[in-house]
Amino acid sequence: MDEQTYTYAVIDDATKSVVNRVSWDGVSEWSPGTGLTAVRVDDPAEAGIGDIYRDGIFIPADAVTSAE
């Protein structure tokens, strides 16, 4: 069986920050864990560790830091 995998960002539900990136087919049984959500990443340049996921978009960590 030839399964295609995609990159998913693992988001901490409390902080909305990206805590991991994984390859997953989106179908097989897997869960990111309690308090975490997996979001498919279509652009490999997006969703780095530490980035923020807000309103359906990834915000680079350096943009969040410089805006504070």
N, C-alpha and C positions, 0 to 999 in steps of 0.2 A: 504494500500500500504506500502510495506517494503522498505524504501529508505535507502541506505547506505551513510553515510557521511564520508568525508575525512578532514584532517587538511590542511588548506591553510595558508601560510604566506602572510601577506599584506605588500608589499614593497613600500616604498616611491620612486617614480620614479627619483626624483632629487638627493637624497643621496644614493640610493640603499640599505638603511637600513630597517630591519624588524621592523615595527611599531605595528604590531598586529598579532595574530593567530586566525583563525576562523574555525569552523566546517561548511562544506557546501557540498552538494551533487554534485556540479559541473554542475548541470542541471537547477535547479530552478532559477528564476529570482533574481539576486542579483548582486550588483556592489560594489567594495571596495571604490569607490569614485574617484573624479577628482584628478589626479596626483598620483594615487596609482594603483598597479597591484597585483593580487592574483596569487600565485604560489603554486601548490600542493606540500605538504611535505610528502614524503614516509617514512622517518625515523623520528619517534617522537623525537629523541634526537637532530635533526637538527632544524635550523631556530628559535633560541631564539630571544626575543625582543632585538634589538640593533645589531644583527648579520648583516653582509653585504651579499648581493646576487650579485655575479659577475660571468659572463660567465657560468651561469647555475649551480653554486655551492654556498652553504652557507658557509661563512667564519665566525667563531666565533668572537664575538666582542673583546674578550681578545687577540686573535691572531692579529687582526688589530691594537689594541692599542700597543701591545708589539713590533710590527714591525716598528712603527713610530719613 
